[in-house]
Amino acid sequence: MAASRLTLRQLSLVILGVVVGYLLGAQEREIENYPKSSDLYIRRMSAEEGEREVHVGTMCRCKTGALPIPAPMAEDAEDTSIVQEPSLATGKSPKRFLMHGPEDGGCTCHEDHPEGPTSTDKYLQKMKRRCPNPIHDPNYDWNAMPDLAVEQSLPLFVGVLSYESPLSLQSTLRNWRDNDFFQKVNARGAFVQLNHKSEMDDTVMEEFEESFSVMGSPEENLHPGLVISKMCRAAEIHPNSHPNGENLLMFLEKDWHIGATDTDLPALFHGVNSLMQRGVPYVRLSQQVNKLTSDWQCPSEGVGFTCTTAHNHRWTNLPSVISCKWFLRYLEPYALLKDPIMHGCRTGMQEGEYCDWEEAMQDGRIAWANSQWVIANLDYKLFEHVEVDS
């Protein structure tokens, strides 16, 4: 009996060894056959999605440190032969970069321009081709390198928040229509959030139903943070959305008319588009609230802006352009925080359990003041406040 039990134990060990050996071998074979890096993921996504053409211009640089003002992009494009494979960071589609050369001679350098003084970085004066006699002839001109970081135009959506103010809303939308605002800024879509929506609100919006997607209800009263979040998510499912969600939202309340009617709006928003692709997620369309020693001039495409950081300049609900991808990543979680600590202190806000978004941004309940996001302000006031409802 003892010998029989020993035989069974040995047999069990042999069977176990065979199974383990097979599994280890299978795992090794799988590792050998598994594509290196994320090749499998890339091939799967490439099969699902066709290439996306990304149109870019050429870089405009001034070795004197003067303000560079690029010429408009020419209509014809040249294939750079650069194809960026898909990834979680860049989106599902391979990106093929097409470069548009400049019209009218390209880059203009403005010395002592009021919108951008000459840079104090003397190293810029040495900006030139390091090896002037390369062995191989390059395909690109050093003076017209592709600006691969800036897409020709990120989709811009317009979002308006109105609270029991149908007449102010109507006055504003008529002002925009009279100034061809949507056409000049190349808006790809527009939303209006009607808090405590009334029959008068519905009547007003009938006049503009072809231009706006209407949100809200008689019961709903969303604070600005939730409205921005709602509109950014609506932009993502809009037919004109950026495929990677890199949408811009011009957000403002219902009572802002275009004040600077002589502004070149296409040029301004071209500058905004470029600035927001170079590291500025929030552009306020008005002058800086307080002059600071920590700010700097940050012109974009010949348009004057002043930059600072969130740590040095408070958030306001003034008209602004917001990067939706940035807002949803960093600020939407605060907008979703439903707790009495977020209730505002102004009349009726405690009783109505309403979050004063602007106040919460300014007093530290939202991580704005202790952040180092770069924010930009226009060097002039684009809109003027016009309240019609009493």
Order of alpha helices (4+ residues) and beta strands (2+ residues): alpha-alpha-beta-beta-beta-beta-beta-beta-alpha-alpha-beta-alpha-beta-alpha-beta-beta-alpha-beta-beta-beta-beta-alpha-alpha-alpha-alpha-beta-beta
